[in-house]
């Protein structure tokens, strides 16, 4: 039993919470933005819990699908060769059972919302399960990850407002560039292995100017997020947004292409960056 639990935790990356937190923070941004216009605190807290659970469940299912699809690739990459499926520790049939259970639980969470949000959640499956294939066909898999990981902004907004607006869409676009930046940093760890086996990424495409590319992504992201914020009542909320921008600049300074540990360190800092944005939007709802 302990072996099964260990394999489950490893294949779902539950021992590496940065993954589901980076999926959750955009949801919290969208909820906080919607809460600014519809101040129902009890519903806000309840939906925060639901979106957190949904993030954990869908991130876990996505990791398993990714590992099933990438089994042969993972065996050739130093960082991933010991993953449960690649190493043979976890049977793929059992892995698919895990996926079905996790997606079923996520569906139970999803049907707690209104019809528009349920529809958007079902639509997001296109992104979620096609993303692992993108690295085989395009140098822009990180862009598809941005589409996937930040869709929660739109869903969170509609869960409270039951409508679409330009503000969450602009926030979504800004978040996509945030993800494009941080996942390029993450992908830098595997450049040498990926080039040998033929896997594509923005880290490879822009490896000669990678700091400039990441900096450009973070700049566009910051502009979009700040623009959304200035449409709200700005009080102390500006402070967390400044900290968010500074955290992005610090990441660019910290990560080095030839030092994988520095890339992982910079990547993990985005948990704090995501929290700063949430704090900024949430503080804008507080009456002073």
Residue pairs with C-beta under 8 A, 6 or more apart in sequence:
3 89
7 84
7 89
7 90
8 14
8 98
9 15
10 83
10 84
11 63
11 64
11 67
11 83
11 84
11 85
11 90
11 95
11 98
12 59
12 60
12 61
12 63
12 64
12 98
12 102
13 19
13 20
13 59
13 60
13 63
14 20
14 56
14 60
18 267
18 268
18 270
18 271
19 59
19 63
20 55
20 56
20 59
20 60
21 55
21 271
21 274
22 149
22 179
22 182
22 270
22 271
22 274
23 55
23 58
23 59
23 149
23 152
24 51
24 52
24 55
24 56
24 152
25 271
25 274
25 275
25 277
25 278
26 149
26 150
26 151
26 152
26 153
26 156
26 172
26 175
26 274
27 51
27 52
27 54
27 55
27 152
27 153
27 155
27 156
28 48
28 51
28 156
28 274
28 278
28 282
29 153
29 156
29 171
29 175
29 274
29 277
29 278
29 281
30 152
30 153
30 154
30 155
30 156
30 157
30 168
30 171
31 44
31 47
31 48
31 51
31 156
31 157
31 159
31 160
32 278
32 281
32 282
32 284
32 285
33 153
33 156
33 157
33 167
33 168
33 171
33 228
33 232
33 281
34 156
34 157
34 159
34 160
34 161
34 168
35 41
35 44
35 160
35 282
35 285
36 232
36 233
36 281
36 284
36 285
37 161
38 160
38 161
39 285
40 160
43 160
44 160
47 113
47 156
47 159
47 160
50 109
50 112
50 113
51 152
51 155
51 156
51 159
53 109
54 106
54 109
54 110
54 152
55 152
57 102
57 103
57 105
57 106
57 109
58 102
58 103
58 106
58 128
60 102
61 98
61 99
61 102
61 103
61 106
61 128
62 128
62 129
62 131
62 132
64 85
64 95
64 96
64 98
64 99
64 102
65 99
65 128
65 129
65 132
66 131
66 132
67 74
67 83
67 84
67 85
67 86
67 95
68 85
68 92
68 95
68 96
69 132
69 133
70 80
70 86
70 132
71 85
71 86
71 92
73 80
73 197
73 199
74 80
74 81
74 83
74 85
74 86
75 81
75 86
76 193
76 196
76 197
77 190
77 193
77 194
77 197
78 193
79 189
79 190
79 193
79 260
80 86
81 87
84 90
84 95
85 92
85 95
110 117
110 118
110 121
110 122
111 118
113 121
113 155
113 158
113 159
114 158
114 159
114 162
116 158
116 162
116 163
117 155
117 158
117 159
117 162
120 151
120 154
120 155
120 158
121 155
124 148
124 151
124 155
127 144
127 147
127 148
127 151
128 148
130 144
131 141
131 144
131 145
131 148
134 140
134 141
134 144
135 141
135 194
135 199
135 200
135 201
136 199
136 200
137 200
138 144
138 200
139 200
139 201
139 202
139 204
139 205
140 202
140 205
141 200
141 201
141 202
142 179
142 180
142 183
142 184
142 187
142 201
142 202
142 203
143 176
143 180
143 202
145 179
145 180
145 183
146 175
146 176
146 177
146 178
146 179
146 180
146 183
147 176
149 175
149 179
150 172
150 175
150 176
150 178
150 179
151 172
153 168
153 171
153 172
153 175
154 164
154 168
154 169
154 172
156 168
157 164
157 165
157 167
157 168
158 164
167 228
167 231
170 224
170 227
170 228
171 224
171 225
171 228
173 224
174 220
174 221
174 222
174 223
174 224
174 225
174 227
174 228
175 221
175 225
176 221
177 217
177 218
177 220
177 221
177 224
178 217
178 218
178 221
178 225
178 248
178 270
178 273
180 202
180 217
181 214
181 215
181 217
181 218
181 221
181 248
182 251
182 266
182 267
182 270
182 273
183 202
183 267
184 201
184 202
184 203
184 206
184 210
184 213
184 214
184 217
185 203
185 214
185 251
185 255
185 263
185 266
185 267
186 263
186 264
186 267
187 194
187 201
187 202
187 203
187 204
188 203
188 207
188 210
188 255
188 257
188 260
188 263
189 260
189 263
189 264
190 199
190 201
190 203
191 201
191 203
191 204
191 207
191 257
193 199
194 200
194 201
194 203
194 204
195 204
202 213
203 210
206 212
206 213
207 257
210 257
211 252
214 251
214 252
214 255
215 252
218 248
218 249
218 251
218 252
221 248
222 244
222 245
222 248
225 241
225 244
225 277
226 241
229 237
229 238
229 241
229 280
229 281
229 284
232 281
232 284
233 284
234 284
235 283
235 284
235 286
235 288
236 283
236 288
237 279
237 280
237 281
237 282
237 283
237 284
238 280
239 280
240 276
240 277
240 279
240 280
240 283
241 276
241 277
241 280
243 276
244 273
244 276
244 277
244 280
247 269
247 270
247 272
247 273
247 276
248 273
250 269
251 266
251 267
251 269
251 270
251 273
252 266
254 262
254 265
254 266
254 269
255 262
255 263
255 265
255 266
255 267
256 262
256 263
257 263
